[in-house]
Amino acid sequence: MVILAFDTATELATSALVVDGEVVGERVSRASTLLEDVDALLRQGGVHARELDALAVGIGPGSFTGVRIGLATARGLAFALDLPVAGISTLDALSAGAPGAVAVVDARRREVFALDDGPEVLRPDALRVVPGTTCVGNGAVRYRAVLAGLGAEIPPDDDERHLPRARFHAALARDFGPAERVEPIYLRLPDADRTVA
């Protein structure tokens, strides 16, 4: 099975081409270059777009704009190539890349997205961590001092566990279906919706 996977929910976009469970190529860049990355991955893997079997896309939580870019790209590619799509939580992909760690994504507004009983948005100092627990993700990097004060351990900023690697989206993808059924995980209203009165 040939899966193209990508996530644009954080400031660094990740994409991967996975063939029968093996990562053929992987890129880290920005959401604005996602289609260039897709083209480069296909060329690197010697795969024609028509040979893709499915897409796996990050559905957040994360940046509203980033999540929308990823979903719009997945829907466009799925429509053009008649491909099924699976939506994967950015937090789940982070967790898969760092087993046992707590995934923490920067939610802006001095908040983070994290997994507890489910995905939630909260202040970094309200995160429930057992001392010695490792926290990963751009939220863990941004709020390193706060989380360390709670007893968490944060890997160095350049540690690859802080990225929601697209290879893990492909590995977690199970429920493929029509792209229009894939819904984002936002957890709160965008600023534009909050200001409308």
N, C-alpha and C positions, 0 to 999 in steps of 0.2 A: 504494500500500500504506500502510495506517495502522498505525503501530507506537507502542505505549506502552512507554517504557523507564524503568527506575529502578535505582538502586544505593543500598543502605543499609549498605554494609560499613564506612564511616568515620563519624566523628562528625557529619558533614553529609551528609544524604541529598540526592540529585539525582534529578529526574524530568523527562521530556520527552515531548512528543507530536510525532511526526514523520509527515508526510504526503508520500508520494512523494519522500522524501529531504530535504524542507524542514522545518525546525524551526518548528512552529506555536506552541509554548509550552514554557517551561522553568521549573523551580522548584528552589530550594535551601532546605532546611529541616532537619528532624530525622526520623529513622525513625518516631517516634511519630505524626507527622502525614502519613504517606505516603498513606493513603486520602483524606484531605482534599485533598492535592496532586493526586492523580489526578482527583478530582471537579472541582477548579478548572481543571485542564488541559483536560478534556473540555468543560467549559462555555466556557472561553476559545476553544477551537478550533471550537466549534459541532458537536462530534462526539458522537453517542450511543454509549454503551458497546458496543452491538450492532454498530456500524460498525467496531470495531477488527478488524484482520486478524491481529495477532500481538503478543506481548510479548517484550521483551528485558530480562533481569534480570542485575544484577551478582552474581557468585557468589564474590566474595572474591579473594584473601585479605583479611582485615580482622577486625573485631570479630565474635566468634562470634554474639553476640546480634543484631547488625546484619545479618549474612549470613542468619541464620535468619528474621528479620522479612521481608527481601526475598523469600526463597524461599517462605515461607508465603503471602505476599501474592500472588506470581505464581501459585502453585499454586491458591489460592482463586479468583482471577480467571479463570484458565485453565479451571478446572472449571465455574464458573458461566456463563462466556461461550463455552465450547467453542473456546478459542484455543490455537494452538501457541506454544511458548516457546523462546527461545534463551538460553543462559547465556553471559555474557561476563565474562572476568576483569577485575576492578577494575584490576589493573596494566596490562592491555592498553588499557583505556579511558583511563587516565592517559597512557599512551604515545602514543595516537592524538591526544590533545589537546595534546601537546608533542613533536612529531616530533624525534627525535635526543636527547631527554632520557632520563634514567634515572628510572623510576617507583619511588618509595619510600613504602611505607605503614607507619605506626606499628603495630608488633605487640605493644606493651606489653612488660613485663618487660625493658626496655632492649634490645629487638631491633626489627628492621624486616623487612618483607616486600619483596623486590625481585626483578627479573627478571635472570637471568644466562643460564645455559644453559636455564633454566626458572624457574618461581617457586621462591623459597627464603626461609628465615627465617635471619637472621644478626644479629650485633652490628653497629651502625652503623659502627664502625671497621674492620670486616672487609669492607665493601663495596668491590668492585673498580671504581674509577673512574679514568679518564684525566684528569689535571689539565685544567681548563677545561670539563669535562663539566657540563651543567646537570642538576640533580636536582630533581624535582617530587614533590608529594604531601605529606600531613600528616606523614609520617616525615621528609621533607627539612626541613620547617619545625621540627619538634621537635628534630632533631639537627643543626641548621644549623651550629653551631660544630664539631662532630665532622667533618661532611662537608666543610666549608670547609677544615678542617685537612688533608684528603686531597686538596685541590685542586679540589673541586667548586664550582660556582657555583649559588647558590640564589636564585630570584626572591623579591621581597618577599612577606611573609606573605599579603597580600590578593590576590596574583596569581591569576587564575582557573585557571591551569594546575595549581594544587595540588588542584583538585577533579576527581574522576572523573565528568565531565559525562555525563549520560545520553544526550545527543545522540550521543556517540561509541559508546555501547552499541548504539544503533539502527543506526548506520553500519556497525558491525562484525558485526552479527547476520547469520548465513548459514544455519546448521543448525537450523531450527525443527523442533520435534517435541513429543511429549507432555511435559507439565510434570514428571511423575514421573521422567523420565529426566535432568533437569537436576540435576547434583550440585555441591555447594559445594566450594571449594578452601580447606581449612583449614590444611594444612602442619604442624600439630601438634595434640596432644590438648588439649581444654579443661581448665581447672584442676580442674573437678569429677572428670574421669576420671583425672587424675594423682594425686589424693589418695586414691582408692579403693584399699584394700590387702587 
